[in-house]
Structure formats: structure tokens, C-alpha cells
Amino acid sequence: MTLRPNDLHLVFARGPNRLKVFDAKGKLLLNVECRNKTVRDNERWGHWGPCPPGTYVLAEPVKANTPPFGPWFIRMGDWAECQAMHAYRREGIGLHGGGSGLPNPMASHQSPPFVVTHGCLRLVNFDLEAVVKKVQASQKRGGMAYITVEEPVPGAPTAEAEDDYLDVPVEELAPGE
């Protein structure tokens, strides 16, 4: 991938549950916790499974202000050179905070911090705000924001702790959450 001067490249690594934001020169701008535990983690990239690996283009952040998504939603779309959403027959996946069933899903630091999704990448609202600011600044200057979702490494240890997640019935999750 060749980045232009105002572009951003975000990278989500499943094992350590980290989302890193880099500028066009490769300088690390942010390194925050991010999760992709889904309602159907046991199915390999199937309907409502984890976000498929690949590189995507991020749309303009949209103010959500809803419990399922928190303050923002940033849609992930197919990049011309990587059609992962299409290949895996997925849509509506993005970056967001919040969490259905949480006592205060709009809090700066939701507690517990994570709720399962239908494939979206979930951040703590405070960290989501920082990502949104970086993406908006890039797009305002004519840049593009890309995100690469890495393929899990088989057998690699994960930082994911099961008790970090609130168990929410599938029917209580918003579509796409």
C-alpha cells in the first residue's frame, strides 16, 4: 500500500487486541485497546463472525450517540485492491464504542469495557474519540484512512480475557453491532 502525505493506516492485531494508528510516514500516532469478540467466534468468518482479515477504507465518522455504538460509528468499506467484505459476504462492519446492555454505554470508559458484536471492532469510547479525531483530521486535509485487520496467528496467545465481556443475548444486539 502506498500512502499519500495526509493518509492514515490503522492496523488491528487480534492477538494483543490492539488498534494502532500510523501516519503516512509510518509514525505511530495512537496505540489503543480494541476488541473483535463476536456472537459467533467459533465460526470461521461466517455470517455474524469476526471481521474478515483484509484492508479496508474507512468512511467519514458518523455521530451515532446510541447505546449499541456509543458516540461514533466509522464504517469499513472494501478497498479497491482488497475486496474482503464482498468476498466474505459481509456488510455494515465498522469501528465503534458503546455496548448494548451496559449500565452506561455512553460513558467515557464503559464498564465492563467490552460487549460482543456481530463483527465490528469495539473500542472504549474515550479511545474511539481519539481515533475519530485522527481520521477526521486526515480526511479534512484530503487524506484517506485505511484499516488492516490482521489474520489471527494460529496457536498464538491472546490477551483477551473472557470476563472482560458482558454476555448479551444476540437478539439484544443492534444489527451490525
N, CA and C atoms as a LAMMPS dump frame, in Angstrom:
ITEM: TIMESTEP
0
ITEM: NUMBER OF ATOMS
531
ITEM: BOX BOUNDS ff ff ff
-5.0000000000000000e+02 5.0000000000000000e+02
-5.0000000000000000e+02 5.0000000000000000e+02
-5.0000000000000000e+02 5.0000000000000000e+02
ITEM: ATOMS id mol type element x y z
1 1 1 N 0.854 -1.169 0
2 1 2 C 0 0 0
3 1 3 C 0.902 1.234 0
4 2 1 N 0.619 2.147 -0.884
5 2 2 C 1.349 3.405 -0.93
6 2 3 C 0.452 4.499 -0.372
7 3 1 N 0.906 5.119 0.705
8 3 2 C 0.11 6.167 1.338
9 3 3 C 0.54 7.541 0.844
10 4 1 N -0.434 8.402 0.674
11 4 2 C -0.171 9.8 0.327
12 4 3 C 0.075 10.587 1.608
13 5 1 N 0.607 11.801 1.516
14 5 2 C 1.006 12.566 2.708
15 5 3 C -0.05 12.702 3.815
16 6 1 N -1.324 12.842 3.51
17 6 2 C -2.344 13.037 4.543
18 6 3 C -3.11 11.766 4.91
19 7 1 N -2.677 10.633 4.371
20 7 2 C -3.357 9.375 4.647
21 7 3 C -2.985 8.821 6.016
22 8 1 N -3.858 7.956 6.524
23 8 2 C -3.619 7.213 7.76
24 8 3 C -3.724 5.729 7.472
25 9 1 N -3.001 4.94 8.247
26 9 2 C -3.139 3.493 8.169
27 9 3 C -3.339 2.964 9.58
28 10 1 N -4.496 2.369 9.825
29 10 2 C -4.808 1.757 11.099
30 10 3 C -4.568 0.26 10.961
31 11 1 N -4.081 -0.376 12.007
32 11 2 C -3.832 -1.812 11.984
33 11 3 C -4.433 -2.416 13.244
34 12 1 N -5.316 -3.41 13.049
35 12 2 C -5.902 -4.12 14.188
36 12 3 C -5.26 -5.494 14.283
37 13 1 N -4.61 -5.754 15.421
38 13 2 C -3.981 -7.046 15.691
39 13 3 C -4.845 -7.784 16.711
40 14 1 N -5.373 -8.937 16.31
41 14 2 C -6.288 -9.697 17.166
42 14 3 C -5.637 -10.243 18.427
43 15 1 N -4.453 -10.828 18.311
44 15 2 C -3.81 -11.449 19.479
45 15 3 C -3.677 -10.506 20.652
46 16 1 N -3.008 -9.376 20.448
47 16 2 C -2.865 -8.435 21.564
48 16 3 C -4.056 -7.488 21.731
49 17 1 N -5.064 -7.595 20.855
50 17 2 C -6.243 -6.721 20.929
51 17 3 C -5.844 -5.253 20.892
52 18 1 N -5.057 -4.88 19.9
53 18 2 C -4.576 -3.502 19.784
54 18 3 C -4.952 -2.93 18.43
55 19 1 N -5.313 -1.658 18.457
56 19 2 C -5.522 -0.89 17.238
57 19 3 C -4.45 0.196 17.233
58 20 1 N -3.627 0.177 16.204
59 20 2 C -2.561 1.172 16.08
60 20 3 C -2.879 2.072 14.898
61 21 1 N -2.621 3.364 15.078
62 21 2 C -2.849 4.354 14.026
63 21 3 C -1.494 4.934 13.637
64 22 1 N -1.184 4.854 12.334
65 22 2 C 0.078 5.351 11.802
66 22 3 C -0.181 6.457 10.796
67 23 1 N 0.733 7.43 10.72
68 23 2 C 0.629 8.435 9.668
69 23 3 C 1.252 7.869 8.394
70 24 1 N 1.256 8.657 7.332
71 24 2 C 1.733 8.195 6.032
72 24 3 C 3.216 7.825 6.04
73 25 1 N 3.962 8.365 6.982
74 25 2 C 5.397 8.048 7.072
75 25 3 C 5.672 6.859 7.987
76 26 1 N 4.628 6.287 8.572
77 26 2 C 4.795 5.138 9.441
78 26 3 C 4.988 5.484 10.906
79 27 1 N 4.812 6.751 11.253
80 27 2 C 4.941 7.162 12.648
81 27 3 C 3.695 6.727 13.418
82 28 1 N 3.911 6.084 14.57
83 28 2 C 2.806 5.647 15.411
84 28 3 C 2.168 6.848 16.092
85 29 1 N 0.864 7.045 15.846
86 29 2 C 0.122 8.164 16.427
87 29 3 C -0.716 7.741 17.626
88 30 1 N -1.271 6.54 17.578
89 30 2 C -2.11 6.01 18.658
90 30 3 C -1.894 4.509 18.763
91 31 1 N -2.05 3.989 19.978
92 31 2 C -1.975 2.557 20.217
93 31 3 C -2.972 2.283 21.337
94 32 1 N -4.167 1.772 20.977
95 32 2 C -5.254 1.616 21.94
96 32 3 C -5.809 0.197 21.92
97 33 1 N -6.486 -0.152 23.012
98 33 2 C -7.13 -1.456 23.091
99 33 3 C -8.356 -1.483 22.186
100 34 1 N -8.553 -2.609 21.536
101 34 2 C -9.675 -2.787 20.617
102 34 3 C -10.027 -4.267 20.644
103 35 1 N -11.314 -4.579 20.511
104 35 2 C -11.753 -5.974 20.558
105 35 3 C -12.625 -6.325 19.357
106 36 1 N -12.609 -7.618 19.024
107 36 2 C -13.435 -8.122 17.933
108 36 3 C -14.057 -9.457 18.318
109 37 1 N -14.444 -9.599 19.591
110 37 2 C -15.136 -10.818 20.014
111 37 3 C -16.572 -10.709 19.52
112 38 1 N -17.018 -11.757 18.868
113 38 2 C -18.337 -11.702 18.25
114 38 3 C -19.247 -12.816 18.754
115 39 1 N -20.501 -12.683 18.387
116 39 2 C -21.51 -13.64 18.82
117 39 3 C -21.269 -15.029 18.245
118 40 1 N -20.477 -15.125 17.222
119 40 2 C -20.212 -16.425 16.598
120 40 3 C -18.716 -16.611 16.35
121 41 1 N -17.899 -16.412 17.359
122 41 2 C -16.456 -16.552 17.217
123 41 3 C -16.033 -17.951 16.777
124 42 1 N -16.87 -18.953 17.047
125 42 2 C -16.493 -20.312 16.704
126 42 3 C -16.67 -20.624 15.224
127 43 1 N -17.299 -19.754 14.47
128 43 2 C -17.486 -19.976 13.04
129 43 3 C -16.436 -19.192 12.277
130 44 1 N -15.817 -19.794 11.307
131 44 2 C -14.731 -19.184 10.542
132 44 3 C -15.268 -18.154 9.556
133 45 1 N -15.273 -16.87 9.991
134 45 2 C -15.628 -15.734 9.153
135 45 3 C -17.015 -15.85 8.558
136 46 1 N -17.899 -16.616 9.178
137 46 2 C -19.257 -16.761 8.67
138 46 3 C -20.125 -15.565 9.015
139 47 1 N -21.398 -15.677 8.699
140 47 2 C -22.345 -14.61 8.984
141 47 3 C -22.299 -14.289 10.478
142 48 1 N -22.108 -13.047 10.81
143 48 2 C -22.011 -12.547 12.181
144 48 3 C -20.748 -13.012 12.903
145 49 1 N -19.757 -13.472 12.186
146 49 2 C -18.493 -13.847 12.809
147 49 3 C -17.577 -12.642 12.899
148 50 1 N -16.324 -12.869 13.283
149 50 2 C -15.362 -11.765 13.395
150 50 3 C -15.18 -11.028 12.068
151 51 1 N -14.648 -9.832 12.159
152 51 2 C -14.354 -9.054 10.962
153 51 3 C -13.337 -9.815 10.117
154 52 1 N -13.614 -10.017 8.828
155 52 2 C -12.665 -10.746 7.988
156 52 3 C -11.324 -10.018 7.885
157 53 1 N -10.233 -10.772 7.779
158 53 2 C -8.938 -10.138 7.59
159 53 3 C -8.886 -9.448 6.236
160 54 1 N -8.144 -8.375 6.159
161 54 2 C -8.002 -7.637 4.907
162 54 3 C -7.762 -6.173 5.192
163 55 1 N -7.677 -5.397 4.124
164 55 2 C -7.504 -3.947 4.246
165 55 3 C -8.751 -3.272 3.715
166 56 1 N -9.227 -2.294 4.471
167 56 2 C -10.476 -1.6 4.174
168 56 3 C -10.25 -0.092 4.144
169 57 1 N -11.199 0.609 3.557
170 57 2 C -11.211 2.073 3.579
171 57 3 C -12.212 2.489 4.65
172 58 1 N -11.832 3.482 5.447
173 58 2 C -12.751 3.988 6.463
174 58 3 C -13.554 5.152 5.902
175 59 1 N -14.851 5.107 6.137
176 59 2 C -15.736 6.206 5.73
177 59 3 C -15.592 7.345 6.739
178 60 1 N -16.244 8.434 6.451
179 60 2 C -16.257 9.568 7.376
180 60 3 C -16.954 9.148 8.666
181 61 1 N -16.374 9.45 9.828
182 61 2 C -17.035 9.108 11.096
183 61 3 C -18.41 9.768 11.191
184 62 1 N -19.378 9.005 11.666
185 62 2 C -20.754 9.475 11.801
186 62 3 C -21.109 9.495 13.285
187 63 1 N -21.681 10.606 13.731
188 63 2 C -22.125 10.712 15.114
189 63 3 C -23.266 9.725 15.321
190 64 1 N -23.096 8.779 16.226
191 64 2 C -24.119 7.761 16.463
192 64 3 C -24.95 8.1 17.702
193 65 1 N -24.286 8.289 18.845
194 65 2 C -24.962 8.583 20.11
195 65 3 C -26.083 7.601 20.42
196 66 1 N -25.771 6.31 20.282
197 66 2 C -26.73 5.257 20.624
198 66 3 C -26.028 4.236 21.523
199 67 1 N -26.777 3.57 22.405
200 67 2 C -26.143 2.573 23.271
201 67 3 C -25.348 1.495 22.523
202 68 1 N -25.868 0.939 21.419
203 68 2 C -25.095 -0.114 20.752
204 68 3 C -23.749 0.366 20.209
205 69 1 N -23.684 1.6 19.721
206 69 2 C -22.484 2.068 19.033
207 69 3 C -21.698 3.129 19.796
208 70 1 N -22.255 3.681 20.84
209 70 2 C -21.566 4.751 21.549
210 70 3 C -21.649 6.047 20.766
211 71 1 N -20.66 6.935 20.948
212 71 2 C -20.742 8.254 20.327
213 71 3 C -20.508 8.278 18.819
214 72 1 N -19.765 7.322 18.278
215 72 2 C -19.393 7.362 16.853
216 72 3 C -19.48 5.987 16.212
217 73 1 N -19.653 6.005 14.891
218 73 2 C -19.546 4.8 14.07
219 73 3 C -18.731 5.17 12.84
220 74 1 N -17.709 4.371 12.559
221 74 2 C -16.894 4.576 11.352
222 74 3 C -17.021 3.318 10.507
223 75 1 N -17.742 3.427 9.409
224 75 2 C -17.977 2.272 8.536
225 75 3 C -16.698 1.87 7.819
226 76 1 N -16.489 0.562 7.712
227 76 2 C -15.377 -0.006 6.962
228 76 3 C -15.922 -0.499 5.629
229 77 1 N -15.316 -0.065 4.544
230 77 2 C -15.754 -0.491 3.221
231 77 3 C -14.624 -1.142 2.452
232 78 1 N -14.979 -1.89 1.422
233 78 2 C -13.969 -2.535 0.599
234 78 3 C -13.051 -1.515 -0.053
235 79 1 N -11.778 -1.809 -0.029
236 79 2 C -10.751 -1.038 -0.727
237 79 3 C -10.615 -1.677 -2.097
238 80 1 N -10.384 -0.888 -3.115
239 80 2 C -10.318 -1.389 -4.492
240 80 3 C -9.369 -2.574 -4.644
241 81 1 N -8.275 -2.595 -3.876
242 81 2 C -7.286 -3.656 -4.02
243 81 3 C -7.534 -4.847 -3.088
244 82 1 N -8.531 -4.764 -2.24
245 82 2 C -8.852 -5.863 -1.318
246 82 3 C -10.356 -5.853 -1.101
247 83 1 N -11.03 -6.81 -1.629
248 83 2 C -12.487 -6.868 -1.558
249 83 3 C -12.955 -7.891 -0.51
250 84 1 N -12.423 -7.787 0.705
251 84 2 C -12.716 -8.77 1.751
252 84 3 C -14.187 -8.781 2.159
253 85 1 N -14.804 -7.61 2.297
254 85 2 C -16.225 -7.584 2.692
255 85 3 C -17.051 -8.347 1.664
256 86 1 N -16.79 -8.06 0.394
257 86 2 C -17.519 -8.73 -0.681
258 86 3 C -17.216 -10.226 -0.683
259 87 1 N -15.936 -10.573 -0.572
260 87 2 C -15.539 -11.98 -0.623
261 87 3 C -16.162 -12.797 0.498
262 88 1 N -16.295 -12.198 1.678
263 88 2 C -16.86 -12.91 2.825
264 88 3 C -18.356 -12.631 2.997
265 89 1 N -18.942 -11.917 2.029
266 89 2 C -20.375 -11.595 2.045
267 89 3 C -20.781 -10.887 3.335
268 90 1 N -20.013 -9.883 3.702
269 90 2 C -20.276 -9.121 4.917
270 90 3 C -20.598 -7.684 4.551
271 91 1 N -21.239 -6.983 5.442
272 91 2 C -21.519 -5.561 5.281
273 91 3 C -21.84 -4.965 6.637
274 92 1 N -21.789 -3.654 6.723
275 92 2 C -22.177 -2.968 7.947
276 92 3 C -21.168 -3.045 9.072
277 93 1 N -19.952 -3.493 8.788
278 93 2 C -18.937 -3.591 9.834
279 93 3 C -18.212 -2.259 9.964
280 94 1 N -17.874 -1.908 11.194
281 94 2 C -17.156 -0.66 11.408
282 94 3 C -16.478 -0.637 12.759
283 95 1 N -15.99 0.528 13.099
284 95 2 C -15.377 0.8 14.403
285 95 3 C -16.403 1.57 15.226
286 96 1 N -16.566 1.176 16.487
287 96 2 C -17.475 1.924 17.355
288 96 3 C -17.173 1.602 18.804
289 97 1 N -17.862 2.288 19.688
290 97 2 C -17.729 2.068 21.129
291 97 3 C -19.036 1.515 21.648
292 98 1 N -19.5 2.073 22.767
293 98 2 C -20.798 1.708 23.343
294 98 3 C -20.892 0.259 23.758
295 99 1 N -22.121 -0.245 23.752
296 99 2 C -22.357 -1.635 24.09
297 99 3 C -23.75 -1.866 24.633
298 100 1 N -24.56 -2.606 23.899
299 100 2 C -25.908 -2.962 24.359
300 100 3 C -25.824 -3.672 25.697
301 101 1 N -26.702 -3.297 26.604
302 101 2 C -26.775 -3.956 27.891
303 101 3 C -25.86 -3.39 28.964
304 102 1 N -24.99 -2.469 28.598
305 102 2 C -24.11 -1.865 29.6
306 102 3 C -24.883 -0.851 30.426
307 103 1 N -24.529 -0.681 31.702
308 103 2 C -25.218 0.315 32.533
309 103 3 C -25.107 1.729 31.966
310 104 1 N -23.954 2.078 31.397
311 104 2 C -23.768 3.405 30.806
312 104 3 C -22.903 3.286 29.557
313 105 1 N -23.505 2.865 28.422
314 105 2 C -22.729 2.643 27.204
315 105 3 C -22.161 3.924 26.586
316 106 1 N -22.606 5.084 27.049
317 106 2 C -22.098 6.346 26.507
318 106 3 C -20.985 6.93 27.383
319 107 1 N -20.654 6.256 28.492
320 107 2 C -19.599 6.739 29.382
321 107 3 C -18.267 6.778 28.654
322 108 1 N -17.402 7.642 29.102
323 108 2 C -16.074 7.758 28.512
324 108 3 C -15.339 6.419 28.56
325 109 1 N -15.482 5.715 29.66
326 109 2 C -14.884 4.392 29.835
327 109 3 C -16 3.439 30.267
328 110 1 N -16.631 2.765 29.281
329 110 2 C -17.729 1.864 29.576
330 110 3 C -17.265 0.787 30.566
331 111 1 N -18.202 0.294 31.381
332 111 2 C -17.864 -0.754 32.329
333 111 3 C -18.981 -1.786 32.368
334 112 1 N -18.687 -3.087 32.122
335 112 2 C -17.398 -3.576 31.661
336 112 3 C -17.07 -2.958 30.307
337 113 1 N -15.8 -2.954 29.928
338 113 2 C -15.423 -2.195 28.737
339 113 3 C -15.887 -2.775 27.405
340 114 1 N -16.192 -4.067 27.362
341 114 2 C -16.487 -4.644 26.054
342 114 3 C -17.712 -5.536 26.072
343 115 1 N -18.439 -5.498 24.977
344 115 2 C -19.606 -6.324 24.727
345 115 3 C -19.384 -6.949 23.356
346 116 1 N -19.837 -8.175 23.172
347 116 2 C -19.681 -8.824 21.876
348 116 3 C -20.385 -8.021 20.782
349 117 1 N -19.973 -8.238 19.545
350 117 2 C -20.58 -7.569 18.396
351 117 3 C -20.949 -8.608 17.34
352 118 1 N -21.483 -8.145 16.223
353 118 2 C -21.755 -9.014 15.082
354 118 3 C -20.592 -8.993 14.093
355 119 1 N -19.475 -8.415 14.461
356 119 2 C -18.313 -8.38 13.575
357 119 3 C -17.55 -7.071 13.631
358 120 1 N -18.139 -6.064 14.266
359 120 2 C -17.483 -4.756 14.364
360 120 3 C -16.308 -4.798 15.333
361 121 1 N -15.438 -3.803 15.2
362 121 2 C -14.33 -3.615 16.122
363 121 3 C -14.797 -2.623 17.175
364 122 1 N -14.712 -3.013 18.447
365 122 2 C -15.201 -2.162 19.525
366 122 3 C -14.036 -1.578 20.306
367 123 1 N -14.155 -0.282 20.587
368 123 2 C -13.181 0.437 21.389
369 123 3 C -13.869 1.029 22.604
370 124 1 N -13.074 1.406 23.593
371 124 2 C -13.579 2.194 24.706
372 124 3 C -13.911 3.571 24.114
373 125 1 N -15.013 4.174 24.519
374 125 2 C -15.45 5.452 23.939
375 125 3 C -14.361 6.52 23.952
376 126 1 N -13.591 6.589 25.021
377 126 2 C -12.513 7.571 25.131
378 126 3 C -11.499 7.378 24.001
379 127 1 N -11.106 6.132 23.757
380 127 2 C -10.147 5.838 22.683
381 127 3 C -10.772 6.049 21.31
382 128 1 N -12.056 5.726 21.188
383 128 2 C -12.76 5.953 19.924
384 128 3 C -12.729 7.43 19.551
385 129 1 N -12.928 8.299 20.524
386 129 2 C -12.879 9.748 20.269
387 129 3 C -11.519 10.15 19.691
388 130 1 N -10.446 9.581 20.223
389 130 2 C -9.096 9.896 19.73
390 130 3 C -8.917 9.404 18.293
391 131 1 N -9.426 8.204 17.992
392 131 2 C -9.341 7.672 16.625
393 131 3 C -10.148 8.553 15.677
394 132 1 N -11.356 8.918 16.087
395 132 2 C -12.218 9.77 15.253
396 132 3 C -11.514 11.082 14.915
397 133 1 N -10.877 11.708 15.902
398 133 2 C -10.175 12.973 15.658
399 133 3 C -9.073 12.81 14.626
400 134 1 N -8.317 11.709 14.701
401 134 2 C -7.24 11.458 13.732
402 134 3 C -7.82 11.233 12.331
403 135 1 N -8.874 10.437 12.241
404 135 2 C -9.488 10.146 10.94
405 135 3 C -10.092 11.416 10.345
406 136 1 N -10.809 12.193 11.15
407 136 2 C -11.407 13.433 10.647
408 136 3 C -10.336 14.413 10.175
409 137 1 N -9.251 14.545 10.921
410 137 2 C -8.175 15.469 10.527
411 137 3 C -7.555 15.038 9.204
412 138 1 N -7.347 13.752 9.04
413 138 2 C -6.794 13.224 7.788
414 138 3 C -7.739 13.503 6.618
415 139 1 N -9.002 13.182 6.8
416 139 2 C -9.983 13.356 5.731
417 139 3 C -10.205 14.837 5.414
418 140 1 N -10.143 15.688 6.415
419 140 2 C -10.314 17.134 6.196
420 140 3 C -9.203 17.69 5.299
421 141 1 N -8.003 17.092 5.397
422 141 2 C -6.867 17.52 4.577
423 141 3 C -6.802 16.765 3.25
424 142 1 N -7.863 16.037 2.912
425 142 2 C -7.911 15.316 1.637
426 142 3 C -7.311 13.928 1.688
427 143 1 N -6.992 13.444 2.881
428 143 2 C -6.402 12.114 3.021
429 143 3 C -7.445 11.021 3.104
430 144 1 N -6.955 9.811 3.01
431 144 2 C -7.782 8.613 3.16
432 144 3 C -7.328 7.904 4.423
433 145 1 N -8.238 7.175 5.041
434 145 2 C -7.9 6.366 6.204
435 145 3 C -8.179 4.909 5.845
436 146 1 N -7.168 4.083 5.997
437 146 2 C -7.266 2.653 5.703
438 146 3 C -7.103 1.888 7.006
439 147 1 N -7.717 0.719 7.07
440 147 2 C -7.523 -0.143 8.23
441 147 3 C -7.232 -1.557 7.741
442 148 1 N -6.189 -2.138 8.297
443 148 2 C -5.849 -3.528 8.01
444 148 3 C -6.211 -4.357 9.232
445 149 1 N -7.039 -5.36 9.014
446 149 2 C -7.412 -6.313 10.051
447 149 3 C -6.554 -7.545 9.805
448 150 1 N -5.672 -7.825 10.748
449 150 2 C -4.742 -8.932 10.569
450 150 3 C -5.414 -10.277 10.776
451 151 1 N -4.933 -11.256 10.041
452 151 2 C -5.369 -12.649 10.198
453 151 3 C -4.847 -13.138 11.546
454 152 1 N -5.661 -13.862 12.318
455 152 2 C -5.136 -14.391 13.578
456 152 3 C -4.012 -15.389 13.315
457 153 1 N -3.042 -15.415 14.186
458 153 2 C -1.948 -16.367 14.077
459 153 3 C -2.365 -17.63 14.821
460 154 1 N -2.456 -18.765 14.112
461 154 2 C -2.899 -19.995 14.778
462 154 3 C -2.014 -20.343 15.98
463 155 1 N -2.659 -20.616 17.1
464 155 2 C -1.945 -21.024 18.299
465 155 3 C -1.281 -19.905 19.068
466 156 1 N -1.382 -18.67 18.569
467 156 2 C -0.747 -17.551 19.268
468 156 3 C -1.531 -17.215 20.526
469 157 1 N -0.833 -16.85 21.595
470 157 2 C -1.552 -16.468 22.812
471 157 3 C -2.333 -15.184 22.573
472 158 1 N -3.406 -15.018 23.29
473 158 2 C -4.222 -13.825 23.159
474 158 3 C -4.317 -13.124 24.505
475 159 1 N -4.403 -11.815 24.447
476 159 2 C -4.545 -11.03 25.673
477 159 3 C -5.997 -10.986 26.126
478 160 1 N -6.872 -11.555 25.334
479 160 2 C -8.306 -11.48 25.602
480 160 3 C -8.686 -12.231 26.876
481 161 1 N -9.358 -11.565 27.755
482 161 2 C -9.854 -12.189 28.981
483 161 3 C -11.364 -12.309 28.871
484 162 1 N -11.867 -13.511 28.993
485 162 2 C -13.298 -13.75 28.821
486 162 3 C -14.15 -12.884 29.735
487 163 1 N -13.682 -12.606 30.955
488 163 2 C -14.513 -11.859 31.884
489 163 3 C -14.575 -10.364 31.565
490 164 1 N -13.868 -9.92 30.538
491 164 2 C -13.961 -8.531 30.095
492 164 3 C -15.246 -8.275 29.313
493 165 1 N -15.951 -9.323 28.951
494 165 2 C -17.114 -9.194 28.09
495 165 3 C -18.412 -9.377 28.849
496 166 1 N -19.375 -8.539 28.524
497 166 2 C -20.722 -8.708 29.048
498 166 3 C -21.439 -9.682 28.133
499 167 1 N -22.083 -10.673 28.686
500 167 2 C -22.818 -11.655 27.912
501 167 3 C -24.184 -11.075 27.558
502 168 1 N -24.338 -10.655 26.321
503 168 2 C -25.59 -10.057 25.846
504 168 3 C -26.226 -11.008 24.843
505 169 1 N -27.494 -11.359 25.018
506 169 2 C -28.155 -12.226 24.043
507 169 3 C -28.14 -11.601 22.651
508 170 1 N -27.965 -12.446 21.652
509 170 2 C -27.865 -11.984 20.265
510 170 3 C -29.03 -11.092 19.878
511 171 1 N -30.223 -11.424 20.321
512 171 2 C -31.401 -10.645 19.924
513 171 3 C -31.399 -9.227 20.524
514 172 1 N -30.551 -8.991 21.522
515 172 2 C -30.461 -7.653 22.102
516 172 3 C -29.396 -6.767 21.446
517 173 1 N -28.595 -7.362 20.564
518 173 2 C -27.581 -6.582 19.848
519 173 3 C -28.223 -5.87 18.677
520 174 1 N -27.788 -4.65 18.417
521 174 2 C -28.265 -3.924 17.244
522 174 3 C -27.668 -4.566 16.002
523 175 1 N -28.369 -4.519 14.854
524 175 2 C -27.795 -5.062 13.623
525 175 3 C -26.439 -4.39 13.349
526 176 1 N -25.459 -5.222 13.061
527 176 2 C -24.135 -4.7 12.762
528 176 3 C -23.266 -4.456 13.976
529 177 1 N -23.841 -4.486 15.174
530 177 2 C -23.061 -4.207 16.385
531 177 3 C -22.059 -5.307 16.629
